[in-house]
Amino acid sequence: MKKIFLLSVLASMVMFGCSDDGTTGTTPGTSSNNPTMASMEKSNRNAVLEDFTGVRCGYCPDGHRIANDLLLNNPDRVVVIGVNAGGYAAPAAGWANFTSSYGQALVDQSGVAGYPAGTMNRQYFPGKAQNKGTGLAMSRGYWAETAATVMADESPVNIGAKAVFNSAKSELTVTYEVYYTGDESANENRVNIALLQSGMKAKQSGGGDDYTHKHVMRDFLTGPWGHEVPSENTAEGKWYTETVTYDVPTDYNGAVIPPGGGAVVAEDLDVVIFVARGKTDVITGIHVDMTIE
């Protein structure tokens, strides 16, 4: 079960309970109450790659290699989310099950036409769509080029965050701040928090029987399409903060690999946060260092 609380920064901190979908209103932060985690300086966008993959996809290890190279060559500027979904990832005898509740919805909206595929900031790049139309998914040969294009653009919003995993409760608490250095008031902005896990050893077509799986999307703490930032908080000079708590299970799809997706190892978890305009057009994203207590 997920538990969500909204924080509004006034003269003191006031906490409001809300429903699981995060729709309960909150008194917004204002530019007179400066954020403590999000930078107030203008900065460029970070690249957010959603890598659509599957354990039975023979070419997917090459996609993983390209994604890892992007991370290594662009420290703190690239986020990689491994989305195991579609036929190559579907549960099957003898194979790990790294699928998640939301993976297929991401495949469907992206227009994936072959594996590996990837979206860069859920943005449409003319002439690069796998489906030869207006799809967001691209073949791996375009990932480095489109990441560079994204990172050259200025971002109208900065993100700052902290994440704490309480081992005794198996509970993850994430607090984020978004600060607007440009005006987004005409766009619906939604904050997405994803939980990733690396280090699982499992058979991978094209990679062998003892392949190390990285950046595997386990869940979205904010649901498939994120939590909306109130429109009054998305103008230049405004900011917004929220705290989300999540009960981390002991495993995903079963602790034993195969047929399951493996036990949760706190040290192998990663938190990423990104801001999108609605369901697509990711503005920027960040990795969040997680503290284990």
C-alpha positions in Angstrom: 0.0 0.0 0.0 1.3 3.4 -0.8 0.9 6.4 1.6 1.3 9.9 0.3 1.6 13.2 2.1 1.8 16.7 0.7 4.0 19.4 2.3 3.4 23.1 2.0 6.2 25.4 3.1 4.8 28.3 5.1 6.2 29.9 8.2 6.3 26.4 9.5 5.8 22.9 7.9 2.2 21.8 7.7 1.3 18.2 6.6 -1.9 17.2 4.8 -3.0 13.6 4.2 -4.3 12.8 0.8 -5.7 9.9 -1.4 -3.4 7.5 -3.2 -3.8 9.4 -6.5 -2.4 12.6 -5.0 -5.4 14.7 -6.1 -6.0 16.4 -2.7 -5.1 20.1 -2.8 -2.4 21.7 -0.8 -1.4 25.3 0.0 1.4 26.0 -2.5 4.8 27.2 -1.7 5.8 30.7 -2.9 8.9 32.3 -4.2 9.3 34.0 -0.8 9.9 30.6 0.8 13.0 29.5 -1.0 13.6 25.8 -1.7 16.5 24.2 0.1 17.2 21.3 -2.3 16.4 22.5 -5.8 18.7 25.0 -7.4 17.4 28.4 -8.2 19.9 28.9 -11.0 19.1 28.4 -14.7 20.4 25.0 -16.0 20.0 22.8 -19.0 17.8 19.8 -19.3 18.9 16.3 -18.4 18.3 13.4 -20.7 15.8 10.7 -19.6 16.1 7.5 -21.5 13.4 4.8 -21.1 15.0 1.7 -22.5 12.4 -0.9 -23.6 13.9 -4.3 -23.1 13.2 -7.9 -22.3 15.1 -11.0 -21.1 14.5 -12.9 -24.4 15.6 -10.0 -26.7 18.9 -11.0 -28.3 19.9 -7.4 -29.3 18.9 -5.8 -26.0 22.3 -6.2 -24.4 23.6 -3.8 -27.1 21.0 -1.3 -26.0 22.1 -1.7 -22.4 25.6 -1.0 -23.5 24.6 2.2 -25.2 22.6 3.3 -22.2 25.5 2.6 -19.8 27.9 4.5 -22.1 25.5 7.5 -22.0 25.6 7.4 -18.2 29.4 7.1 -18.0 30.0 9.8 -20.6 27.5 12.3 -19.1 27.8 12.2 -15.3 24.7 13.5 -13.5 23.2 14.5 -16.9 21.5 11.2 -17.9 18.8 9.1 -16.3 18.2 5.5 -17.6 15.0 3.6 -16.8 14.9 -0.1 -17.9 11.3 -0.9 -18.9 10.8 -4.7 -19.2 7.6 -5.0 -21.1 6.1 -6.6 -24.2 6.5 -10.1 -25.6 10.3 -10.4 -25.0 9.7 -9.7 -21.3 6.5 -11.6 -20.7 6.7 -14.3 -18.0 7.9 -17.6 -19.4 9.3 -20.8 -18.0 13.0 -20.6 -17.2 13.2 -16.8 -17.5 13.2 -14.0 -15.0 10.1 -11.9 -14.7 11.2 -8.2 -14.5 7.9 -6.8 -15.7 6.0 -4.1 -13.7 2.5 -2.8 -13.4 3.1 0.1 -15.7 5.5 -1.1 -18.4 2.9 -2.0 -21.0 1.2 1.4 -20.8 4.6 3.0 -21.5 5.1 0.7 -24.5 1.6 1.4 -25.8 2.0 5.2 -25.7 5.5 5.2 -27.2 4.8 3.3 -30.4 7.4 0.6 -29.9 7.9 -1.4 -33.2 11.0 -3.5 -32.3 13.4 -4.2 -29.5 15.5 -2.7 -28.1 13.7 0.6 -28.3 13.9 3.8 -26.3 12.3 7.1 -25.8 14.4 10.2 -25.1 12.5 12.5 -22.7 9.3 11.0 -24.2 9.9 13.5 -27.0 9.1 13.1 -30.7 12.1 13.4 -33.0 11.0 13.8 -36.7 12.3 11.0 -38.9 13.6 8.9 -36.1 10.4 7.1 -34.9 10.5 3.3 -35.1 7.0 3.2 -36.4 7.9 5.6 -39.3 5.2 7.9 -38.0 4.9 10.1 -34.9 5.9 7.5 -32.3 8.2 8.4 -29.5 10.2 5.2 -29.6 13.5 5.1 -31.5 16.0 2.4 -32.3 19.2 2.4 -30.2 21.3 4.1 -33.0 19.6 7.4 -32.2 19.9 7.5 -28.5 23.2 9.3 -28.2 22.3 11.9 -30.7 18.9 12.7 -29.2 20.4 12.8 -25.7 22.9 15.4 -26.8 20.0 17.4 -28.4 18.0 17.3 -25.2 21.0 18.3 -22.9 21.7 21.3 -25.1 18.3 22.9 -24.3 17.6 25.1 -21.3 15.3 23.6 -18.7 12.5 25.8 -17.1 12.5 23.7 -14.0 15.1 22.4 -11.5 14.6 19.4 -9.2 16.1 18.7 -5.8 15.3 15.7 -3.6 16.2 13.3 -0.8 15.3 9.7 -0.4 15.4 7.7 2.9 14.9 3.9 3.2 13.8 2.8 6.7 15.0 -0.8 7.0 12.9 -1.6 10.0 9.7 -0.6 8.3 10.8 -1.4 4.8 9.5 2.1 3.9 10.9 4.5 1.4 10.3 8.3 1.9 11.1 10.7 -1.0 10.8 14.4 -0.6 11.3 16.5 -3.7 11.3 20.2 -4.6 10.8 21.7 -8.0 11.8 25.3 -8.7 10.8 27.2 -11.9 13.4 29.3 -13.6 11.0 29.7 -16.6 7.3 29.9 -17.1 5.4 26.6 -17.4 2.0 28.0 -16.4 0.5 27.1 -19.8 1.5 23.4 -19.4 0.3 20.7 -17.1 3.4 19.6 -15.2 3.5 16.2 -13.6 6.3 14.9 -11.3 7.1 11.2 -11.6 9.1 9.1 -9.0 10.4 5.8 -10.2 12.1 3.0 -8.1 14.8 1.1 -10.0 16.9 -1.9 -9.0 20.3 -3.1 -10.4 22.5 -6.1 -9.7 20.0 -9.0 -10.4 21.7 -12.0 -12.0 19.6 -13.8 -14.6 19.7 -15.3 -18.1 19.6 -12.8 -20.9 19.3 -13.7 -24.6 22.4 -12.4 -26.2 24.1 -11.9 -22.8 24.5 -15.3 -21.3 23.1 -17.2 -18.3 24.7 -15.0 -15.6 23.9 -11.5 -17.0 23.7 -8.5 -14.6 20.5 -6.6 -15.1 20.7 -2.9 -14.3 18.3 0.1 -14.0 15.2 -2.3 -13.9 12.0 -0.3 -13.3 10.3 -1.8 -10.3 7.5 0.6 -9.7 6.3 4.2 -10.0 5.7 5.7 -6.5 3.5 8.3 -8.1 1.5 6.0 -10.4 2.1 5.7 -14.2 1.7 9.3 -15.1 2.9 11.2 -12.0 1.5 13.8 -9.6 0.4 17.2 -11.0 2.1 20.3 -9.8 -0.6 22.9 -9.1 -0.8 25.4 -12.0 -0.2 28.3 -9.7 3.2 26.9 -8.8 4.5 26.5 -12.3 5.3 30.2 -13.2 8.8 31.5 -13.2 10.1 32.1 -9.6 7.6 29.6 -8.1 8.3 26.3 -6.4 6.5 23.3 -5.0 7.4 20.4 -2.6 5.9 17.0 -1.9 6.8 14.0 0.3 5.8 10.5 -0.9 6.2 7.4 1.2 6.1 3.9 -0.2 6.0 0.4 1.4 8.8 -1.5 -0.3 7.9 -5.2 -0.8 10.3 -8.0 0.0 10.5 -9.0 -3.7 8.9 -8.2 -7.1 7.1 -11.1 -8.9 8.8 -13.6 -6.6 12.1 -13.7 -4.8 13.6 -16.7 -6.7 15.0 -15.9 -10.2 13.6 -17.5 -12.3 10.6 -17.5 -12.4 10.4 -14.3 -10.3 12.0 -10.9 -10.5 14.1 -11.2 -7.4 14.4 -10.1 -3.8 14.7 -6.4 -3.0 18.2 -5.4 -1.9 18.1 -1.9 -0.5 21.7 -1.2 -1.5 20.8 -1.9 -5.1 17.8 0.5 -5.3 17.8 3.8 -7.2 15.3 6.6 -7.1 14.8 8.8 -10.2 12.5 11.8 -10.5 11.4 13.6 -13.7 9.0 16.3 -14.6 6.8 15.8 -17.7 4.3 17.9 -19.6 1.3 15.6 -19.1 2.2 12.0 -20.1 4.9 13.0 -22.6 7.6 15.6 -23.1 9.8 15.1 -20.1 11.4 18.4 -19.2 14.3 17.1 -17.0 15.1 14.4 -14.5 17.6 13.4 -11.8 19.0 10.5 -9.9 18.5 10.8 -6.1 21.0 9.5 -3.7 19.3 7.2 -1.2 20.1 7.0 2.5 19.6 3.7 4.3 18.7 3.8 8.0 
